[in-house]
């Protein structure tokens, strides 16, 4: 916005008072007050250019419209976050499937899924311990495209039960490595701010609502 040349001490005083408001930022009302003072105290022999006044009015209207638009966007964002949190809260107690390359063996079992592509071949899931050793390979056979569920009973390749803890997951369909998922019960929900709502999934931890692949 162009600066306004004030031609009297009265107008200068008004400018000083307005500049002290709202952390020294001019509102639309402040601008109009200054403009009126300028018109009242202009030099009669050199009146203010009307085109300059129109330009300044257009600029302050544009700034005001932009501020109102930003306020509307902020209000819409808050409303959407509230709706997202409400949607997430309805999942508490339900089982969800989320992408993960690790899973937690607890209660003697671990459930998950494999993302099988179109035209996939035989599907295998490998489970590894903390040292990267393969402790169990699960043969799912030939699966149709989509999420193919698997269940691990917590036993190793020798049939002996393995201790509870976190295990690595990997899968292969034919000769292609594919993504793995784990399933768990939603214990709680929360907000992360810019990223929106998240779920606290038992046996997994926090995951964004947008990352949920399936609600079981």
C-alpha positions in Angstrom: 0.0 0.0 0.0 1.4 3.5 -1.0 2.3 5.9 1.8 0.0 8.8 2.4 1.6 12.3 2.7 0.0 14.0 5.6 0.0 17.8 5.4 -0.7 19.0 8.9 0.2 18.4 12.6 -3.4 17.3 13.2 -3.1 14.5 10.6 0.4 13.6 11.9 -1.0 13.2 15.4 -3.8 10.9 14.1 -1.2 8.8 12.3 0.9 8.5 15.4 -2.1 7.4 17.5 -3.2 4.9 14.9 0.4 3.5 14.5 0.4 2.6 18.2 -2.7 0.4 17.9 -2.5 -3.4 17.3 1.3 -3.6 17.5 1.8 -0.7 15.1 -0.3 -2.1 12.2 -3.0 -0.1 10.5 -6.5 -1.5 10.3 -9.0 -0.6 7.6 -10.6 1.9 10.0 -7.2 3.5 10.8 -6.5 3.9 7.1 -9.9 5.5 6.4 -9.4 7.9 9.3 -6.0 8.9 8.0 -7.4 9.4 4.5 -10.2 11.7 5.8 -7.7 13.7 7.8 -5.5 14.0 4.7 -8.4 15.3 2.6 -9.4 17.8 5.3 -5.9 19.2 5.6 -4.8 19.1 2.0 -3.4 22.2 0.3 -6.4 23.8 -1.6 -4.0 24.9 -4.3 -2.6 21.4 -4.7 -5.5 19.0 -4.0 -4.8 15.3 -3.6 -4.9 13.3 -6.8 -8.2 11.4 -7.0 -6.6 8.5 -8.9 -4.1 8.1 -6.0 -7.0 8.0 -3.5 -8.9 5.4 -5.6 -5.7 3.3 -5.8 -5.2 3.5 -2.1 -8.8 2.5 -1.4 -8.5 -0.4 -3.7 -5.3 -1.6 -2.0 -6.8 -1.4 1.5 -9.9 -3.3 0.3 -7.7 -6.0 -1.2 -5.8 -6.4 2.1 -9.0 -6.6 4.0 -10.4 -9.2 1.7 -7.2 -11.2 2.0 -7.4 -11.1 5.8 -11.0 -12.2 5.8 -10.2 -15.0 3.4 -7.4 -16.2 5.7 -9.7 -16.1 8.7 -12.2 -18.2 6.8 -9.5 -20.7 5.8 -8.3 -20.9 9.5 -11.9 -21.5 10.6 -12.4 -24.2 8.0 -9.1 -26.0 8.9 -10.1 -26.0 12.6 -13.5 -27.5 11.7 -11.9 -30.2 9.5 -9.5 -31.1 12.3 -12.4 -31.4 14.7 -14.3 -33.7 12.3 -11.2 -35.8 11.7 -10.7 -36.3 15.4 -14.4 -37.2 15.8 -14.0 -39.7 13.0 -10.8 -41.2 14.6 -12.5 -41.5 18.0 -15.1 -43.8 16.5 -12.3 -46.3 15.8 -11.3 -46.8 19.4 -11.7 -50.5 20.3 -11.6 -51.5 16.6 -8.8 -53.4 14.8 -7.0 -51.6 12.0 -4.4 -52.6 9.5 -1.5 -50.2 9.0 1.8 -50.3 7.0 4.8 -51.5 8.9 8.0 -53.5 8.4 8.0 -54.6 12.1 5.4 -56.2 14.3 5.1 -57.0 18.0 4.6 -60.5 19.1 2.3 -60.4 22.2 -0.1 -62.9 23.5 1.5 -65.6 21.5 0.4 -64.2 18.1 1.0 -61.5 15.4 -1.5 -60.7 12.7 -0.8 -58.7 9.5 -1.3 -58.5 5.8 0.7 -58.4 2.5 -0.1 -56.0 -0.4 -0.4 -58.4 -3.3 -0.1 -56.8 -6.8 -2.0 -57.8 -9.9 -0.7 -60.9 -11.5 1.2 -61.9 -8.4 2.7 -65.4 -7.9 3.2 -67.4 -4.7 3.3 -65.2 -1.6 5.7 -65.7 1.3 6.1 -63.7 4.5 9.5 -63.8 6.4 9.8 -63.0 10.0 13.2 -62.1 11.5 14.6 -61.5 14.9 16.5 -58.5 16.2 19.7 -59.8 14.7 18.1 -60.2 11.3 17.9 -64.0 11.4 14.9 -65.5 9.6 13.0 -67.4 12.4 9.9 -68.3 10.4 8.7 -68.3 6.8 4.9 -68.4 6.1 3.7 -69.7 2.8 0.4 -68.0 1.8 0.2 -69.7 -1.6 -1.2 -67.8 -4.6 -3.3 -64.8 -3.6 -5.6 -62.4 -5.4 -4.6 -58.8 -5.7 -5.1 -56.7 -2.6 -4.4 -57.2 1.1 -3.7 -60.9 1.9 -3.9 -61.6 5.6 -1.4 -63.8 7.5 -1.3 -65.1 11.1 1.8 -66.0 13.0 1.4 -68.2 16.0 4.6 -67.1 17.5 6.6 -70.3 16.8 9.9 -70.6 15.0 10.8 -72.9 12.1 11.4 -75.6 14.7 7.9 -75.3 16.1 9.1 -73.9 19.4 7.5 -70.7 20.8 9.6 -67.6 20.5 9.7 -64.9 23.2 7.5 -61.8 23.0 9.0 -58.8 21.4 9.5 -56.9 18.2 10.2 -58.8 15.0 11.0 -57.8 11.4 8.5 -58.4 8.6 9.2 -58.8 4.9 7.2 -60.3 2.1 7.7 -61.5 -1.5 5.2 -62.2 -4.3 6.9 -64.3 -6.9 10.2 -62.4 -7.4 8.9 -59.1 -6.2 9.3 -57.6 -2.7 6.0 -56.1 -1.5 4.8 -54.1 1.5 3.8 -55.6 4.8 1.1 -54.5 7.3 0.3 -55.2 10.9 -3.1 -55.3 12.6 -3.8 -54.1 16.1 -6.6 -52.6 18.3 -7.0 -48.8 18.5 -6.4 -47.8 22.1 -6.7 -44.0 21.7 -6.6 -41.1 19.3 -5.0 -37.6 19.3 -4.0 -34.7 17.1 -0.6 -33.9 15.7 -1.3 -30.4 14.4 -0.5 -30.1 10.7 -0.7 -33.8 10.0 -4.1 -34.2 11.6 -5.5 -37.0 13.7 -3.4 -40.1 14.7 -4.3 -43.5 16.2 -2.5 -45.2 19.1 -2.5 -48.8 17.9 -1.8 -51.5 20.4 1.3 -53.4 19.5 2.4 -50.8 17.0 2.3 -47.2 18.4 1.2 -44.0 16.8 0.0 -43.9 13.2 -1.7 -41.2 11.2 -5.3 -41.7 10.4 -4.5 -41.2 6.7 -2.2 -44.2 6.8 -4.8 -46.7 7.9 -5.2 -49.3 5.1 -8.2 -51.1 6.5 -10.6 -51.0 9.5 -11.3 -54.6 10.4 
